[in-house]
Amino acid sequence: MIPTMSAAATRPLPAIRQMTAADVDATADAYLRDHWGDRRVNLGFVAAHPEMRPFVAEADGEVVGTGVLCINGRVGWIGTVWVEPSWRRRGIARALTQATIDAADDSGCRTLVLVATKEGRPLYEQLGFEVETWYLIHQAWGVARPPIAGVRPFEPADLEAMCALDAAATGEDRSHLLRAFSAADTARVRERPDGSLGGFVVRAPWGGGATIAPRIEDAAAILDARRIAAGTDGKVSAGLLADNRAGLEWLVADGWTEAWRAPRLVRGDPLDWEPAAIWGQFNFAIG
């Protein structure tokens, strides 16, 4: 019997173009059909934000693939590389990834970062990315404890110090994200007794919490405050890098358990950063 080709395999390859706001609903619906969860809020943000370069693969008027670049100064994050199942293994993921790489080059990015799935890692390595380290995601149940002293809601006057802490920790300029997401109800800061800022957590509209703290005691205060806010029926997550051995040891001793892990791949110039100061991410498409 002669094997037959799928309908997608016989059609011309999709066109790669920039995502627009008009693509958001159809793309979110396609993600849901492929069990990628409800990402409508996230897609709405990346389609509108000036430091995002989102792309879609379009075939017969339908979105069948996506890829997103986030420009954090001279560092570009690549993520949300997705292809509709019937279109896979036709080079579309490579084309979408290359589109984000080209956009990063055009925007002056000197370093590219991404977090790879097991399925996607071979492609990224073919495109010149190398494993730099691993993210280890830990979870813990909420707790019933008194409020943590020194952890308070964000105030606009905190933003400058937050941006400085963030740049030192990540080696990136994520000030555009901190400005977009920081508010009294979405961000908390750790104020030390001398009035200086020891760290912060900022939540994006879709969840996720970018958490920066150079010292373990400040990170512990922020994470404890999150567990208290979650209540005993809730869970919280923290995303540490494998380089942060002292932080990982503290988490385990405090009752956190590892939920999953994923490799961080880079391409381009090495970063001047402090992995041990990073305790959580907005998500793995923007850092």
GUMAR-766216 format. One record per residue (C-alpha): residue in three letters; x, y, z. Coordinates in Angstrom, 1 decimal. Layout:
BEGIN
<node 'Ala'; <X; Y; Z>>;
...
END
This chain:
BEGIN
<node 'Met'; <0.0; 0.0; 0.0>>;
<node 'Ile'; <1.3; 3.4; -0.9>>;
<node 'Pro'; <1.3; 5.8; 2.1>>;
<node 'Thr'; <-0.8; 8.9; 1.8>>;
<node 'Met'; <0.3; 12.4; 2.8>>;
<node 'Ser'; <-1.7; 14.5; 5.1>>;
<node 'Ala'; <-3.6; 17.5; 3.7>>;
<node 'Ala'; <-1.2; 19.9; 5.4>>;
<node 'Ala'; <1.9; 18.1; 3.9>>;
<node 'Thr'; <0.6; 18.8; 0.4>>;
<node 'Arg'; <-0.2; 22.5; 0.8>>;
<node 'Pro'; <2.3; 25.3; 0.4>>;
<node 'Leu'; <4.1; 26.4; 3.5>>;
<node 'Pro'; <2.4; 29.2; 5.6>>;
<node 'Ala'; <3.4; 32.8; 5.3>>;
<node 'Ile'; <5.3; 34.2; 8.3>>;
<node 'Arg'; <4.2; 37.7; 9.3>>;
<node 'Gln'; <3.9; 39.9; 12.4>>;
<node 'Met'; <1.0; 39.2; 14.7>>;
<node 'Thr'; <-1.6; 41.9; 15.1>>;
<node 'Ala'; <-4.4; 42.5; 17.6>>;
<node 'Ala'; <-6.8; 41.0; 15.1>>;
<node 'Asp'; <-5.0; 37.6; 15.5>>;
<node 'Val'; <-5.3; 37.3; 19.2>>;
<node 'Asp'; <-8.7; 35.6; 19.6>>;
<node 'Ala'; <-8.0; 33.1; 16.8>>;
<node 'Thr'; <-4.6; 32.3; 18.2>>;
<node 'Ala'; <-5.9; 31.9; 21.7>>;
<node 'Asp'; <-8.5; 29.5; 20.5>>;
<node 'Ala'; <-5.9; 27.5; 18.6>>;
<node 'Tyr'; <-3.8; 27.2; 21.7>>;
<node 'Leu'; <-6.8; 26.0; 23.7>>;
<node 'Arg'; <-7.5; 23.3; 21.1>>;
<node 'Asp'; <-3.9; 22.1; 21.5>>;
<node 'His'; <-4.1; 22.1; 25.3>>;
<node 'Trp'; <-1.8; 25.1; 25.7>>;
<node 'Gly'; <-4.1; 26.8; 28.2>>;
<node 'Asp'; <-5.9; 30.1; 28.0>>;
<node 'Arg'; <-3.2; 32.6; 26.9>>;
<node 'Arg'; <-5.6; 35.3; 25.6>>;
<node 'Val'; <-4.4; 38.0; 28.1>>;
<node 'Asn'; <-0.7; 37.2; 27.4>>;
<node 'Leu'; <-1.3; 37.3; 23.6>>;
<node 'Gly'; <-3.1; 40.6; 23.9>>;
<node 'Phe'; <-0.1; 42.1; 25.7>>;
<node 'Val'; <2.5; 40.9; 23.3>>;
<node 'Ala'; <0.4; 42.0; 20.3>>;
<node 'Ala'; <0.3; 45.6; 21.6>>;
<node 'His'; <3.5; 46.2; 23.6>>;
<node 'Pro'; <6.2; 48.2; 21.8>>;
<node 'Glu'; <9.1; 46.0; 22.9>>;
<node 'Met'; <7.5; 42.8; 21.6>>;
<node 'Arg'; <7.9; 41.3; 18.2>>;
<node 'Pro'; <5.3; 38.6; 17.8>>;
<node 'Phe'; <4.9; 36.5; 14.6>>;
<node 'Val'; <2.4; 34.1; 13.2>>;
<node 'Ala'; <2.4; 31.5; 10.5>>;
<node 'Glu'; <-0.7; 32.0; 8.4>>;
<node 'Ala'; <-2.2; 29.4; 6.1>>;
<node 'Asp'; <-5.5; 29.8; 4.2>>;
<node 'Gly'; <-6.4; 32.7; 6.5>>;
<node 'Glu'; <-5.8; 30.7; 9.7>>;
<node 'Val'; <-3.1; 31.0; 12.3>>;
<node 'Val'; <-1.1; 27.7; 12.4>>;
<node 'Gly'; <2.0; 28.8; 14.3>>;
<node 'Thr'; <3.5; 31.5; 16.5>>;
<node 'Gly'; <6.8; 32.8; 17.8>>;
<node 'Val'; <7.5; 35.8; 20.1>>;
<node 'Leu'; <10.5; 38.0; 20.7>>;
<node 'Cys'; <10.7; 40.2; 23.8>>;
<node 'Ile'; <13.4; 43.0; 23.6>>;
<node 'Asn'; <15.0; 43.6; 26.9>>;
<node 'Gly'; <17.6; 46.1; 25.9>>;
<node 'Arg'; <20.5; 44.3; 24.2>>;
<node 'Val'; <19.0; 40.9; 25.3>>;
<node 'Gly'; <16.2; 39.2; 23.4>>;
<node 'Trp'; <14.0; 36.5; 24.8>>;
<node 'Ile'; <12.4; 34.1; 22.4>>;
<node 'Gly'; <9.4; 32.1; 23.3>>;
<node 'Thr'; <5.9; 30.9; 22.5>>;
<node 'Val'; <7.1; 28.9; 19.5>>;
<node 'Trp'; <4.1; 26.8; 18.6>>;
<node 'Val'; <2.9; 25.0; 15.5>>;
<node 'Glu'; <-0.6; 23.5; 15.0>>;
<node 'Pro'; <-0.2; 19.7; 15.2>>;
<node 'Ser'; <-1.2; 18.9; 11.6>>;
<node 'Trp'; <1.5; 21.4; 10.3>>;
<node 'Arg'; <4.4; 20.1; 12.3>>;
<node 'Arg'; <7.6; 18.6; 10.9>>;
<node 'Arg'; <7.5; 20.9; 7.9>>;
<node 'Gly'; <10.1; 23.5; 9.1>>;
<node 'Ile'; <7.5; 26.0; 10.4>>;
<node 'Ala'; <9.0; 26.1; 13.9>>;
<node 'Arg'; <12.4; 26.8; 12.4>>;
<node 'Ala'; <11.0; 29.6; 10.2>>;
<node 'Leu'; <9.2; 31.2; 13.1>>;
<node 'Thr'; <12.3; 31.0; 15.3>>;
<node 'Gln'; <14.4; 32.5; 12.6>>;
<node 'Ala'; <12.0; 35.3; 12.2>>;
<node 'Thr'; <12.4; 36.2; 15.9>>;
<node 'Ile'; <16.2; 35.9; 15.6>>;
<node 'Asp'; <16.2; 38.3; 12.6>>;
<node 'Ala'; <14.0; 40.7; 14.5>>;
<node 'Ala'; <16.4; 40.6; 17.4>>;
<node 'Asp'; <19.3; 41.3; 15.2>>;
<node 'Asp'; <17.4; 44.3; 13.6>>;
<node 'Ser'; <16.7; 45.6; 17.1>>;
<node 'Gly'; <20.3; 45.5; 18.2>>;
<node 'Cys'; <20.1; 42.5; 20.6>>;
<node 'Arg'; <23.5; 41.0; 21.2>>;
<node 'Thr'; <22.4; 38.0; 23.4>>;
<node 'Leu'; <19.4; 35.7; 22.8>>;
<node 'Val'; <17.8; 33.7; 25.6>>;
<node 'Leu'; <15.1; 31.0; 25.5>>;
<node 'Val'; <13.8; 28.1; 27.7>>;
<node 'Ala'; <13.5; 24.9; 25.7>>;
<node 'Thr'; <11.1; 22.0; 25.8>>;
<node 'Lys'; <12.5; 18.6; 25.2>>;
<node 'Glu'; <11.0; 18.6; 21.8>>;
<node 'Gly'; <12.2; 22.0; 20.8>>;
<node 'Arg'; <15.8; 21.8; 22.2>>;
<node 'Pro'; <17.3; 20.0; 19.1>>;
<node 'Leu'; <16.0; 22.8; 16.8>>;
<node 'Tyr'; <17.4; 25.6; 18.9>>;
<node 'Glu'; <20.8; 23.9; 19.2>>;
<node 'Gln'; <20.9; 23.6; 15.4>>;
<node 'Leu'; <20.4; 27.3; 15.3>>;
<node 'Gly'; <23.4; 28.0; 17.5>>;
<node 'Phe'; <21.9; 28.1; 21.0>>;
<node 'Glu'; <23.7; 26.3; 23.9>>;
<node 'Val'; <22.6; 25.2; 27.3>>;
<node 'Glu'; <23.8; 27.8; 29.9>>;
<node 'Thr'; <22.0; 26.5; 33.0>>;
<node 'Trp'; <18.7; 25.2; 34.2>>;
<node 'Tyr'; <15.6; 26.7; 35.8>>;
<node 'Leu'; <14.3; 24.6; 38.7>>;
<node 'Ile'; <10.7; 25.4; 39.5>>;
<node 'His'; <9.7; 24.7; 43.1>>;
<node 'Gln'; <6.3; 24.9; 44.7>>;
<node 'Ala'; <5.0; 25.2; 48.3>>;
<node 'Trp'; <1.6; 25.4; 50.0>>;
<node 'Gly'; <0.4; 28.6; 51.5>>;
<node 'Val'; <0.8; 29.1; 55.2>>;
<node 'Ala'; <-1.1; 30.8; 58.1>>;
<node 'Arg'; <1.5; 33.1; 59.6>>;
<node 'Pro'; <1.6; 36.8; 60.8>>;
<node 'Pro'; <2.4; 39.4; 58.1>>;
<node 'Ile'; <6.1; 39.7; 57.2>>;
<node 'Ala'; <7.7; 42.8; 58.4>>;
<node 'Gly'; <9.4; 44.9; 55.7>>;
<node 'Val'; <7.3; 43.6; 52.8>>;
<node 'Arg'; <4.9; 46.2; 51.6>>;
<node 'Pro'; <2.9; 47.2; 48.4>>;
<node 'Phe'; <4.8; 48.9; 45.6>>;
<node 'Glu'; <5.0; 52.6; 45.4>>;
<node 'Pro'; <5.9; 54.6; 42.3>>;
<node 'Ala'; <9.0; 55.9; 44.1>>;
<node 'Asp'; <10.3; 52.3; 44.2>>;
<node 'Leu'; <10.6; 51.9; 40.5>>;
<node 'Glu'; <14.1; 53.3; 40.0>>;
<node 'Ala'; <15.6; 51.0; 42.6>>;
<node 'Met'; <13.7; 48.0; 41.3>>;
<node 'Cys'; <15.0; 48.6; 37.8>>;
<node 'Ala'; <18.6; 48.8; 39.1>>;
<node 'Leu'; <18.2; 45.6; 41.1>>;
<node 'Asp'; <16.7; 43.9; 38.1>>;
<node 'Ala'; <19.4; 45.0; 35.6>>;
<node 'Ala'; <22.1; 43.8; 38.0>>;
<node 'Ala'; <20.4; 40.4; 38.5>>;
<node 'Thr'; <19.4; 39.6; 34.9>>;
<node 'Gly'; <21.9; 41.6; 32.8>>;
<node 'Glu'; <18.9; 42.9; 30.9>>;
<node 'Asp'; <16.8; 46.1; 30.6>>;
<node 'Arg'; <13.4; 44.9; 31.7>>;
<node 'Ser'; <12.4; 48.4; 32.9>>;
<node 'His'; <9.6; 48.5; 30.2>>;
<node 'Leu'; <8.1; 45.4; 31.8>>;
<node 'Leu'; <8.4; 46.7; 35.4>>;
<node 'Arg'; <6.7; 49.9; 34.3>>;
<node 'Ala'; <3.9; 48.0; 32.6>>;
<node 'Phe'; <3.1; 45.6; 35.4>>;
<node 'Ser'; <4.0; 47.4; 38.7>>;
<node 'Ala'; <1.1; 48.7; 40.8>>;
<node 'Ala'; <0.1; 48.6; 44.4>>;
<node 'Asp'; <-2.0; 45.5; 43.9>>;
<node 'Thr'; <0.4; 43.6; 41.6>>;
<node 'Ala'; <3.8; 44.2; 43.2>>;
<node 'Arg'; <5.5; 43.9; 46.6>>;
<node 'Val'; <8.9; 45.2; 47.7>>;
<node 'Arg'; <11.2; 44.2; 50.5>>;
<node 'Glu'; <12.3; 47.3; 52.4>>;
<node 'Arg'; <15.3; 46.8; 54.6>>;
<node 'Pro'; <15.6; 48.5; 58.1>>;
<node 'Asp'; <17.9; 51.1; 56.6>>;
<node 'Gly'; <15.2; 52.1; 54.0>>;
<node 'Ser'; <17.0; 50.5; 51.0>>;
<node 'Leu'; <15.2; 48.1; 48.7>>;
<node 'Gly'; <16.3; 44.4; 49.1>>;
<node 'Gly'; <14.1; 42.9; 46.5>>;
<node 'Phe'; <10.7; 42.7; 44.8>>;
<node 'Val'; <8.0; 40.6; 43.2>>;
<node 'Val'; <5.9; 41.8; 40.3>>;
<node 'Arg'; <3.0; 39.8; 38.9>>;
<node 'Ala'; <2.0; 40.0; 35.2>>;
<node 'Pro'; <-1.7; 40.1; 34.3>>;
<node 'Trp'; <-1.6; 36.4; 33.3>>;
<node 'Gly'; <0.1; 35.2; 36.5>>;
<node 'Gly'; <3.8; 34.5; 37.0>>;
<node 'Gly'; <5.9; 36.6; 39.3>>;
<node 'Ala'; <9.2; 38.1; 38.5>>;
<node 'Thr'; <11.1; 38.0; 41.8>>;
<node 'Ile'; <14.5; 39.6; 42.3>>;
<node 'Ala'; <16.5; 39.6; 45.6>>;
<node 'Pro'; <20.3; 39.4; 45.8>>;
<node 'Arg'; <20.2; 38.2; 49.5>>;
<node 'Ile'; <18.5; 35.0; 50.7>>;
<node 'Glu'; <17.0; 36.7; 53.7>>;
<node 'Asp'; <15.2; 39.2; 51.5>>;
<node 'Ala'; <14.0; 36.5; 49.0>>;
<node 'Ala'; <12.8; 34.5; 52.0>>;
<node 'Ala'; <10.7; 37.4; 53.3>>;
<node 'Ile'; <9.2; 38.0; 49.8>>;
<node 'Leu'; <8.4; 34.3; 49.3>>;
<node 'Asp'; <7.0; 33.9; 52.8>>;
<node 'Ala'; <4.7; 36.9; 52.2>>;
<node 'Arg'; <3.5; 35.2; 49.0>>;
<node 'Arg'; <2.7; 32.0; 50.9>>;
<node 'Ile'; <0.8; 34.0; 53.5>>;
<node 'Ala'; <-1.2; 35.8; 50.8>>;
<node 'Ala'; <-2.0; 32.4; 49.1>>;
<node 'Gly'; <-3.6; 31.0; 52.2>>;
<node 'Thr'; <-3.4; 27.3; 53.3>>;
<node 'Asp'; <-5.5; 26.2; 50.3>>;
<node 'Gly'; <-3.2; 27.9; 47.8>>;
<node 'Lys'; <0.1; 27.1; 46.2>>;
<node 'Val'; <2.9; 29.3; 45.1>>;
<node 'Ser'; <5.9; 28.8; 42.8>>;
<node 'Ala'; <9.5; 30.0; 42.7>>;
<node 'Gly'; <11.8; 29.6; 39.7>>;
<node 'Leu'; <15.5; 29.4; 40.7>>;
<node 'Leu'; <18.5; 28.8; 38.5>>;
<node 'Ala'; <20.7; 25.8; 39.2>>;
<node 'Asp'; <23.5; 28.2; 40.0>>;
<node 'Asn'; <21.7; 29.3; 43.1>>;
<node 'Arg'; <22.7; 26.4; 45.3>>;
<node 'Ala'; <22.3; 28.2; 48.6>>;
<node 'Gly'; <18.8; 29.4; 47.6>>;
<node 'Leu'; <17.8; 25.9; 46.5>>;
<node 'Glu'; <19.0; 24.4; 49.8>>;
<node 'Trp'; <17.0; 27.0; 51.7>>;
<node 'Leu'; <13.8; 26.3; 49.7>>;
<node 'Val'; <14.0; 22.5; 50.4>>;
<node 'Ala'; <14.6; 23.2; 54.1>>;
<node 'Asp'; <11.6; 25.5; 54.2>>;
<node 'Gly'; <9.3; 22.8; 52.7>>;
<node 'Trp'; <9.4; 23.6; 49.0>>;
<node 'Thr'; <9.5; 20.8; 46.5>>;
<node 'Glu'; <10.7; 20.7; 42.9>>;
<node 'Ala'; <7.9; 20.5; 40.4>>;
<node 'Trp'; <9.7; 20.6; 37.1>>;
<node 'Arg'; <12.9; 21.9; 35.4>>;
<node 'Ala'; <13.9; 23.2; 32.0>>;
<node 'Pro'; <17.1; 24.3; 30.3>>;
<node 'Arg'; <18.0; 27.9; 29.7>>;
<node 'Leu'; <19.7; 28.2; 26.3>>;
<node 'Val'; <21.7; 31.3; 25.0>>;
<node 'Arg'; <23.2; 32.5; 21.8>>;
<node 'Gly'; <25.6; 35.5; 21.4>>;
<node 'Asp'; <27.5; 37.6; 23.8>>;
<node 'Pro'; <27.8; 36.3; 27.5>>;
<node 'Leu'; <25.8; 38.2; 30.0>>;
<node 'Asp'; <27.0; 40.1; 33.1>>;
<node 'Trp'; <24.4; 38.9; 35.5>>;
<node 'Glu'; <23.7; 37.4; 38.9>>;
<node 'Pro'; <21.7; 34.1; 38.6>>;
<node 'Ala'; <21.5; 33.7; 42.4>>;
<node 'Ala'; <19.4; 36.9; 42.6>>;
<node 'Ile'; <16.6; 35.5; 40.4>>;
<node 'Trp'; <13.7; 33.8; 42.2>>;
<node 'Gly'; <10.9; 33.9; 39.7>>;
<node 'Gln'; <9.9; 34.9; 36.2>>;
<node 'Phe'; <7.1; 36.8; 34.4>>;
<node 'Asn'; <7.1; 33.7; 32.1>>;
<node 'Phe'; <9.5; 31.9; 29.9>>;
<node 'Ala'; <8.8; 34.0; 26.8>>;
<node 'Ile'; <9.9; 37.3; 28.3>>;
<node 'Gly'; <12.0; 36.5; 31.3>>;
END
